[in-house]
Amino acid sequence: MDYRLHLAKRMLVNKRGSLIGAVLAVSIGILVINVNFVIFQGIYDAIIRDMSEYRFGDIYVYDEEKSTIEKSDIVLINWFERIPGVEAATPRLEASATAETRILGQQHEKFNIPVLGVDPISDIRTSTIHETVGDGQYVYARNSIVVGESVASDLGGCSRGGSFMSSGTDPTVTGDADMGECQPVRVGDSVKLTI
């Protein structure tokens, strides 16, 4: 056997700890690079997805110091639509309401639900929220309301034609079952619904 092969064999046997350490160091380095790539690629994809497929529009304007903006929404919308590159603008009311379900007149459950008030005609130009309605149709009239799937199931399977009481109005719920399945819902006084 060649002396160089003996020398190499002896070095590998004697330095086995160093060899294993070097292999582990390179493996851990490659693993760290792959993990960082996956994490940063996921963050990048999420940012791009949120920027391109955001269903509530691209810019959200609110007053940090006050809960409401004093200027008329029509004035602000006209001002924004004059800016080059702006396709459309719409007013939106966002709050949370306290809802309770009653069975045979007794309070069964009380929970908070998000409330989003939109102008149904101009909102179609500014967001894709109208595309999220699966059953029924998007609401185009006053005294009507769109209830999300999770809220509808919390209300006992509420569907189109079901009762949804709020501040003296009686809007209808989108869906496709009969009225008898819905539990009456009372929206608390903590929010004023403009329907």
C-alpha positions as CSV (number, residue, x, y, z in Angstrom):
1,M,0.0,0.0,0.0
2,D,1.2,3.5,-0.8
3,Y,2.6,5.5,2.1
4,R,0.4,8.4,1.2
5,L,-2.7,6.3,1.7
6,H,-1.4,5.1,5.1
7,L,-0.7,8.7,6.1
8,A,-4.1,9.8,5.1
9,K,-5.8,6.9,6.9
10,R,-3.8,7.6,10.1
11,M,-4.7,11.3,10.0
12,L,-8.4,10.5,9.6
13,V,-8.3,8.0,12.4
14,N,-6.3,10.2,14.8
15,K,-8.3,13.4,14.0
16,R,-11.8,11.9,13.9
17,G,-13.1,14.4,16.5
18,S,-11.9,17.3,14.3
19,L,-13.4,15.8,11.2
20,I,-16.8,15.3,12.9
21,G,-16.6,18.8,14.3
22,A,-15.9,20.3,10.9
23,V,-18.8,18.4,9.3
24,L,-21.2,19.5,12.0
25,A,-20.0,23.1,11.7
26,V,-20.6,23.1,8.0
27,S,-24.0,21.3,8.4
28,I,-25.2,23.8,11.0
29,G,-24.1,26.7,8.9
30,I,-26.1,25.4,5.9
31,L,-29.1,24.7,8.1
32,V,-29.0,28.3,9.5
33,I,-28.8,29.8,6.0
34,N,-31.8,27.7,4.9
35,V,-33.9,28.5,8.0
36,N,-33.2,32.3,7.5
37,F,-34.1,32.0,3.8
38,V,-37.4,30.3,4.6
39,I,-38.3,32.8,7.3
40,F,-37.4,35.9,5.2
41,Q,-39.1,34.5,2.1
42,G,-42.3,33.9,4.2
43,I,-42.2,37.4,5.5
44,Y,-41.7,38.8,2.0
45,D,-44.5,36.8,0.6
46,A,-46.9,37.9,3.4
47,I,-46.0,41.6,2.8
48,I,-46.5,41.3,-0.9
49,R,-49.8,39.3,-0.5
50,D,-51.1,41.9,2.0
51,M,-50.2,44.8,-0.2
52,S,-51.7,43.3,-3.4
53,E,-54.7,41.4,-2.0
54,Y,-55.8,43.6,0.9
55,R,-59.6,43.5,0.9
56,F,-60.1,46.8,2.7
57,G,-58.2,49.0,0.3
58,D,-54.7,50.3,0.3
59,I,-54.7,53.4,2.6
60,Y,-56.4,53.7,5.9
61,V,-56.9,57.3,7.3
62,Y,-57.9,57.9,10.9
63,D,-57.3,60.5,13.6
64,E,-55.1,59.2,16.4
65,E,-56.0,62.0,18.8
66,K,-59.8,61.9,18.4
67,S,-62.1,59.0,17.9
68,T,-63.8,60.6,14.9
69,I,-62.7,62.9,12.1
70,E,-64.6,66.2,12.2
71,K,-64.5,67.0,8.4
72,S,-67.2,65.7,6.1
73,D,-66.4,62.4,4.5
74,I,-67.4,63.8,1.1
75,V,-64.8,66.6,1.4
76,L,-62.1,64.1,2.3
77,I,-63.1,61.6,-0.4
78,N,-63.1,64.3,-3.1
79,W,-59.7,65.5,-1.9
80,F,-58.2,62.0,-2.0
81,E,-59.7,61.2,-5.5
82,R,-57.9,64.3,-6.9
83,I,-54.5,62.9,-6.1
84,P,-52.9,61.3,-9.2
85,G,-52.9,57.5,-9.0
86,V,-55.9,57.2,-6.6
87,E,-58.6,55.1,-8.2
88,A,-61.3,55.5,-5.6
89,A,-62.0,56.4,-1.9
90,T,-64.9,55.6,0.4
91,P,-66.0,56.3,4.0
92,R,-66.0,53.5,6.5
93,L,-67.2,53.2,10.1
94,E,-65.4,50.7,12.2
95,A,-66.3,49.8,15.8
96,S,-67.2,46.8,18.0
97,A,-70.6,46.0,19.3
98,T,-71.9,43.9,22.2
99,A,-74.4,41.2,21.0
100,E,-76.4,38.8,23.1
101,T,-78.4,35.8,22.1
102,R,-81.6,35.0,23.9
103,I,-83.5,31.7,24.1
104,L,-87.1,31.9,25.3
105,G,-86.5,35.4,26.5
106,Q,-83.5,34.5,28.7
107,Q,-80.0,35.7,27.9
108,H,-78.0,32.8,26.6
109,E,-74.7,34.2,25.5
110,K,-73.1,37.7,25.3
111,F,-70.1,38.5,23.1
112,N,-68.4,41.2,21.1
113,I,-68.5,41.4,17.4
114,P,-66.7,43.8,15.0
115,V,-68.9,46.2,13.1
116,L,-67.9,47.6,9.8
117,G,-70.1,50.2,8.2
118,V,-69.5,50.9,4.5
119,D,-71.1,52.8,1.6
120,P,-72.1,49.8,-0.5
121,I,-71.9,51.6,-3.8
122,S,-68.5,53.3,-3.5
123,D,-67.0,50.5,-1.4
124,I,-67.1,48.1,-4.4
125,R,-64.6,50.4,-6.2
126,T,-62.2,50.6,-3.2
127,S,-62.1,47.1,-1.8
128,T,-62.8,43.4,-2.5
129,I,-64.9,42.8,0.7
130,H,-68.0,42.3,-1.5
131,E,-66.3,39.3,-3.0
132,T,-66.3,37.5,0.4
133,V,-70.1,37.1,0.4
134,G,-70.7,33.4,-0.5
135,D,-74.4,33.0,-0.1
136,G,-77.0,35.6,-1.1
137,Q,-75.8,38.9,-2.5
138,Y,-73.9,41.9,-1.3
139,V,-76.2,44.5,0.3
140,Y,-77.0,47.5,-1.9
141,A,-79.9,49.0,0.2
142,R,-80.4,50.8,3.5
143,N,-81.7,48.8,6.5
144,S,-79.7,45.7,5.5
145,I,-76.6,44.2,6.9
146,V,-74.0,41.6,5.9
147,V,-73.1,39.2,8.7
148,G,-69.9,37.1,8.5
149,E,-70.0,33.3,8.6
150,S,-68.6,33.1,12.1
151,V,-71.0,35.7,13.5
152,A,-73.9,34.0,11.8
153,S,-73.0,30.6,13.3
154,D,-72.6,32.2,16.8
155,L,-76.1,33.6,16.4
156,G,-77.5,30.1,16.0
157,G,-77.2,29.6,12.3
158,C,-78.6,33.0,11.2
159,S,-79.4,33.3,7.5
160,R,-81.2,35.4,5.0
161,G,-84.4,36.8,6.4
162,G,-83.4,36.2,10.0
163,S,-83.9,38.9,12.6
164,F,-81.1,41.1,13.7
165,M,-82.3,44.0,15.9
166,S,-80.2,47.1,16.3
167,S,-81.2,50.6,17.6
168,G,-84.8,50.4,16.3
169,T,-84.0,49.2,12.8
170,D,-84.6,45.7,11.6
171,P,-82.0,44.9,8.9
172,T,-82.0,41.6,7.1
173,V,-79.2,39.0,7.2
174,T,-77.7,37.5,4.0
175,G,-77.7,33.7,3.8
176,D,-80.2,31.1,2.5
177,A,-82.3,29.4,5.2
178,D,-85.6,30.3,6.9
179,M,-86.2,32.8,9.6
180,G,-87.1,30.3,12.3
181,E,-83.5,29.2,12.8
182,C,-82.2,32.6,13.9
183,Q,-81.9,33.7,17.5
184,P,-82.8,37.4,18.0
185,V,-79.7,39.5,18.5
186,R,-79.6,42.9,20.3
187,V,-76.7,45.2,19.6
188,G,-75.8,47.1,22.7
189,D,-75.8,50.8,23.2
190,S,-71.9,51.0,23.1
191,V,-72.0,51.6,19.4
192,K,-74.5,53.5,17.2
193,L,-75.1,51.6,13.9
194,T,-75.6,53.8,10.8
195,I,-77.4,51.4,8.5
